[in-house]
């Protein structure tokens, strides 16, 4: 492994090697060896080299991100939209929001400009003839359900909205065909072996939105 330029470091142009960083390509123990060589001025004497100093750097496995707080709550699976009292009144809208996630490298929220895990929203629209889960063109922290989004919705119909949190490592797994949970029918996904109720890492959650009669 080689030391490289540090991401985000302010580099002094007169000393570009003042800050050098090590980025691990995989988890596991790494041994770092430091040796200092001092060359006397003028080159009249042989360089002096220190004894090597050794220390270990343990690099933990990159764990997947977890949803922590949402509005509505992570386990509030039922949402009801009411409409105006007049016949055929317009349904209210409802915005679903991710408030916080935990991750060893890409948590949320973070200061502006810092990288954070991405949110993947998908909808199962049961008002369609052949409904299926469809990803939405939105990686933000919120998604609004309104009558304008689902023109076929009738009183008594329902749709499902899901949000999943993915960091860069998880997204690479998806690109190779590995998802957080094997079945799309899993409403609350905690990965493998599943949700146990003890320090669960919720990877995705699902709300069912009902258009009240």
C-alpha positions as CSV (number, residue, x, y, z in Angstrom):
1,X,0.0,0.0,0.0
2,X,1.2,3.5,-0.8
3,X,0.5,6.8,0.9
4,X,-1.5,9.1,-1.3
5,X,-2.9,12.7,-1.3
6,X,-5.5,13.2,1.5
7,X,-9.0,13.9,0.4
8,X,-10.1,17.3,1.6
9,X,-6.7,18.3,3.0
10,X,-5.5,21.9,2.5
11,X,-2.2,21.4,0.8
12,X,0.7,23.8,1.1
13,X,2.0,24.2,-2.5
14,X,5.5,24.6,-1.2
15,X,5.3,21.2,0.7
16,X,2.8,19.0,-1.2
17,X,3.9,16.0,0.9
18,X,3.1,17.6,4.3
19,X,-0.1,15.5,4.5
20,X,-0.2,12.0,3.1
21,X,-2.9,9.5,3.8
22,X,-3.5,5.7,3.8
23,X,-6.8,4.3,2.5
24,X,-7.4,0.6,3.2
25,X,-8.8,-1.4,0.2
26,X,-10.2,-4.1,2.5
27,X,-10.9,-4.8,6.1
28,X,-8.3,-6.5,8.4
29,X,-5.1,-5.7,10.2
30,X,-2.5,-3.5,8.6
31,X,1.1,-3.1,9.8
32,X,2.7,0.3,9.3
33,X,6.5,0.7,9.2
34,X,8.0,4.2,9.7
35,X,11.7,4.8,9.0
36,X,13.3,8.3,9.0
37,X,16.4,9.0,6.9
38,X,18.4,12.2,7.6
39,X,20.9,13.3,4.9
40,X,23.5,15.7,6.3
41,X,23.9,18.9,4.3
42,X,26.5,19.0,1.6
43,X,26.4,15.2,1.1
44,X,29.8,14.7,2.7
45,X,28.5,12.1,5.2
46,X,26.5,9.0,4.6
47,X,22.7,9.3,5.4
48,X,21.6,8.4,8.8
49,X,18.6,5.9,9.0
50,X,16.6,5.3,12.1
51,X,15.4,2.0,13.4
52,X,12.0,1.1,12.0
53,X,9.0,1.8,14.1
54,X,6.1,-0.6,13.7
55,X,2.4,-0.2,14.7
56,X,-0.8,-2.0,13.7
57,X,-3.9,-0.3,12.2
58,X,-7.0,-2.5,12.5
59,X,-9.6,-1.7,9.8
60,X,-13.1,-2.9,10.6
61,X,-15.6,-4.3,8.2
62,X,-17.7,-1.6,6.6
63,X,-21.1,-2.1,8.1
64,X,-24.3,-1.2,6.1
65,X,-26.2,2.0,7.1
66,X,-29.3,1.8,9.2
67,X,-32.5,3.9,9.3
68,X,-32.9,5.4,12.8
69,X,-35.6,8.1,12.8
70,X,-38.3,8.8,10.3
71,X,-41.6,10.7,10.1
72,X,-43.9,8.8,10.4
73,X,-42.0,6.4,12.7
74,X,-40.2,3.4,11.2
75,X,-42.8,0.9,12.3
76,X,-45.9,3.1,11.7
77,X,-46.9,1.1,8.7
78,X,-50.4,2.5,8.2
79,X,-51.0,6.0,6.9
80,X,-54.5,7.3,6.2
81,X,-55.3,10.2,3.9
82,X,-58.6,12.0,4.4
83,X,-60.3,14.4,2.0
84,X,-62.5,17.5,2.2
85,X,-66.0,17.1,3.6
86,X,-67.6,18.0,0.2
87,X,-68.4,15.2,-2.2
88,X,-65.3,14.5,-4.3
89,X,-63.1,16.7,-2.2
90,X,-59.3,16.6,-2.7
91,X,-57.2,14.3,-0.6
92,X,-54.7,15.8,1.8
93,X,-51.0,15.1,1.0
94,X,-48.5,13.5,3.3
95,X,-44.7,13.9,3.2
96,X,-42.6,11.0,4.4
97,X,-39.2,12.0,5.7
98,X,-36.0,10.4,6.8
99,X,-34.7,12.3,9.9
100,X,-31.5,10.3,10.7
101,X,-29.5,7.3,9.8
102,X,-26.4,5.7,11.3
103,X,-23.3,4.6,9.4
104,X,-19.6,4.2,10.1
105,X,-18.6,6.3,7.1
106,X,-21.7,8.1,5.7
107,X,-24.2,8.9,8.5
108,X,-27.1,11.4,8.1
109,X,-27.6,14.2,8.8
110,X,-24.1,15.7,8.2
111,X,-22.8,19.2,7.6
112,X,-23.6,20.6,4.2
113,X,-21.3,19.4,1.5
114,X,-20.2,16.2,3.3
115,X,-21.1,12.8,1.8
116,X,-23.9,10.8,3.3
117,X,-25.8,7.6,2.5
118,X,-28.4,7.9,-0.3
119,X,-32.1,7.2,0.1
120,X,-33.9,5.0,-2.4
121,X,-37.7,5.5,-2.6
122,X,-40.0,3.0,-4.3
123,X,-43.7,2.7,-4.8
124,X,-46.0,-0.3,-5.1
125,X,-49.1,1.2,-6.8
126,X,-51.9,-1.3,-6.4
127,X,-54.2,1.0,-8.5
128,X,-52.3,-0.2,-11.6
129,X,-53.4,-3.2,-13.6
130,X,-50.0,-5.0,-13.0
131,X,-48.5,-3.4,-9.9
132,X,-44.9,-3.8,-9.0
133,X,-42.2,-2.0,-7.0
134,X,-41.0,1.0,-9.0
135,X,-38.0,3.2,-8.0
136,X,-38.7,6.9,-7.9
137,X,-36.4,9.5,-9.4
138,X,-35.7,10.9,-6.0
139,X,-32.7,10.3,-3.7
140,X,-33.6,13.1,-1.2
141,X,-34.6,12.6,2.4
142,X,-38.4,13.0,1.8
143,X,-41.2,11.9,-0.5
144,X,-44.6,13.4,-0.8
145,X,-47.8,11.3,-1.5
146,X,-50.6,13.3,-2.9
147,X,-53.7,12.7,-5.1
148,X,-51.8,14.4,-8.0
149,X,-49.2,11.6,-7.8
150,X,-51.7,8.8,-8.1
151,X,-54.5,9.9,-10.4
152,X,-56.1,6.4,-10.5
153,X,-56.5,6.2,-6.7
154,X,-60.1,5.8,-5.6
155,X,-61.6,6.0,-2.1
156,X,-60.6,2.8,-0.3
157,X,-57.5,2.2,-2.5
158,X,-54.0,2.0,-1.0
159,X,-50.4,2.2,-2.2
160,X,-47.1,1.3,-0.5
161,X,-44.1,3.6,-0.2
162,X,-40.7,2.3,0.8
163,X,-37.5,4.0,1.6
164,X,-34.1,2.3,1.8
165,X,-30.8,3.7,2.9
166,X,-27.6,2.7,0.9
167,X,-24.0,3.8,1.3
168,X,-21.4,3.4,-1.4
169,X,-20.5,-0.2,-0.4
170,X,-24.2,-1.3,-0.3
171,X,-24.8,0.2,-3.7
172,X,-21.9,-1.8,-5.2
173,X,-23.5,-5.0,-3.8
174,X,-26.8,-4.0,-5.6
175,X,-24.9,-3.6,-8.8
176,X,-23.6,-7.1,-8.4
177,X,-27.1,-8.5,-7.7
178,X,-27.1,-8.6,-3.9
179,X,-29.9,-6.8,-2.1
180,X,-30.5,-6.0,1.5
181,X,-33.3,-8.6,1.8
182,X,-34.1,-11.3,-0.7
183,X,-37.8,-10.6,-1.0
184,X,-39.6,-7.4,-2.0
185,X,-42.5,-8.6,0.1
186,X,-40.5,-7.9,3.3
187,X,-42.0,-4.7,4.7
188,X,-39.3,-4.0,7.2
189,X,-35.9,-5.3,6.2
190,X,-33.0,-5.8,8.6
191,X,-30.8,-7.8,6.3
192,X,-29.7,-11.3,7.4
193,X,-30.9,-13.0,9.6
194,X,-33.7,-10.5,9.8
195,X,-35.3,-8.3,12.5
196,X,-34.9,-9.7,16.0
197,X,-36.0,-6.6,18.0
198,X,-32.5,-6.2,19.6
199,X,-30.4,-3.4,18.1
200,X,-32.0,-4.0,14.7
201,X,-30.4,-2.3,11.7
202,X,-33.4,-1.4,9.6
203,X,-32.3,-1.2,6.0
204,X,-35.6,-0.3,4.6
205,X,-39.1,0.3,5.9
206,X,-42.5,0.4,4.2
207,X,-45.6,2.5,4.8
208,X,-49.1,1.6,3.4
209,X,-51.0,4.8,2.4
210,X,-54.8,4.4,2.5
211,X,-57.1,6.8,0.6
212,X,-60.0,6.9,3.1
213,X,-63.6,6.4,1.7
